[in-house]
Amino acid sequence: MTTPVRIKPKFHVEQFNLPLDSYPNSPGYKNKDKDGPSRLAALAVRPKAPTLREQCFNIIAAMPMTADEAAEHMEKSILSIRPRIAELRQLGKIVDSGRRRTNESGKLATVWRTVQ
């Protein structure tokens, strides 16, 4: 069995006005049903996602932190921030710093940093 190869998209670090067409440039969803809650939630957050993604990037650029810490710092729901962190990771704008900190649930969480 062969392992799928992931292709990293090309980007400029300062580019945040990304086309809203497909993940990770646009919020993703799992259920392909056009009326499914996952798709409807992704469509609802689409207008806000680029701004939230940029805010997450700027906060992590200022100081490496976990997704939960970023959400707390931004005074936003972790449910709106974790996906933006995942998008930034997929875009290659942030990487795992190699450090972990305990989040509110008591689990270890990745401390993210920007790409240098």
FINUMI-465891 format. One line per 2 residues: their letters; for each residue x, y, z of C-alpha. Coordinates in steps of 0.001 Angstrom, whole numbers, always signed. Each point is the difference from the previous one (the first is absolute). Layout:
A> X,Y,Z  ...;
This chain:
MT> +0,+0,+0  +1419,+3380,-935;
TP> -35,+3031,+2255  -1740,+3064,-1455;
VR> +2299,+2918,-734  -1046,+3402,+1341;
IK> +737,+2940,-2236  +583,+3280,+1802;
PK> -1630,+2990,-1658  +2240,+2907,-974;
FH> -708,+3247,+1795  +1441,+3272,+1159;
VE> +92,+491,+3776  -1646,+3417,-327;
QF> -2815,-1372,-2187  -3231,-298,+1957;
NL> -2572,+927,-2639  -236,-3567,-1222;
PL> -2622,-1192,-2486  -2995,-1558,+1733;
DS> -115,-3172,-2031  +1464,-3029,+1738;
YP> +1633,-1076,+3261  +2268,+1270,+1495;
NS> -644,+3334,-1723  -3633,-312,+1004;
PG> -1604,-1704,+3016  -409,-3695,-610;
YK> -2753,-2432,+872  -298,-3757,+179;
NK> -3528,-791,-1084  -487,+687,-3705;
DK> -3786,+214,+457  -909,+3513,-1213;
DG> -2348,+492,+2959  +2219,-1709,+2583;
PS> +893,+1910,+3164  +3742,-247,-657;
RL> -312,+1664,-3422  -2436,+2631,+1277;
AA> +2380,+882,+2849  +2925,+290,-2438;
LA> -2020,+2284,-2264  -1093,+2137,+2963;
VR> +3579,+596,+1181  +1409,+645,-3499;
PK> -252,+3804,+169  +1728,+103,+3410;
AP> +2613,-2720,-562  +2650,+2111,-1803;
TL> -48,+2642,+2754  +86,-2595,+2785;
RE> +2806,-1854,-1796  +2035,+3192,-291;
QC> -610,+877,+3657  +1123,-3491,+1048;
FN> +3139,+338,-2113  +841,+3407,+1511;
II> -497,-1216,+3564  +2172,-3067,-563;
AA> +2612,+2156,-1757  +155,+2203,+3108;
MP> +338,-2974,+2351  -217,-3741,-684;
MT> -3125,-1456,+1587  -2586,-2752,-111;
AD> -3296,+310,-1843  -1814,+228,+3343;
EA> +2312,+2810,+1140  -574,+1850,-3276;
AE> -3785,-319,+427  +241,+1284,+3569;
HM> +2245,+2901,-1040  -2424,+917,-2813;
EK> -3048,-497,+2244  -1463,-2344,-2608;
SI> -1452,-3492,+177  +2529,-2778,-349;
LS> -2466,-1468,-2526  +676,+2919,-2340;
IR> +3765,+148,+628  +1152,-3631,-184;
PR> -1081,-335,-3648  +1860,+3220,-894;
IA> +3135,-1417,+1645  -411,-3189,-2053;
EL> -342,+2100,-3165  +3157,+1969,+835;
RQ> +1854,-3279,+558  -1226,-1405,-3315;
LG> +1058,+3214,-1738  +3475,-380,+1492;
KI> -182,+3295,+1875  +389,-1523,+3466;
VD> +1825,-3081,+1250  +239,-2074,+3137;
SG> +2571,+1640,+2296  +786,-3354,+1597;
RR> -1394,+1198,+3329  -3244,-1018,+1711;
RT> -2128,+1658,+2657  -3024,-1278,+1850;
NE> -3273,+1439,-1272  -3221,+588,+1942;
SG> -1098,-3626,-473  +3221,-1195,+1656;
KL> +1403,-1416,-3253  +3337,+962,-1510;
AT> -320,+2420,-2899  +2431,+1022,-2742;
VW> +1672,+3372,+369  +6,+1535,-3482;
RT> +2544,+2440,-1431  +237,+1795,-3309;
VQ> +2307,-1219,-2739  +3342,+1782,-12;
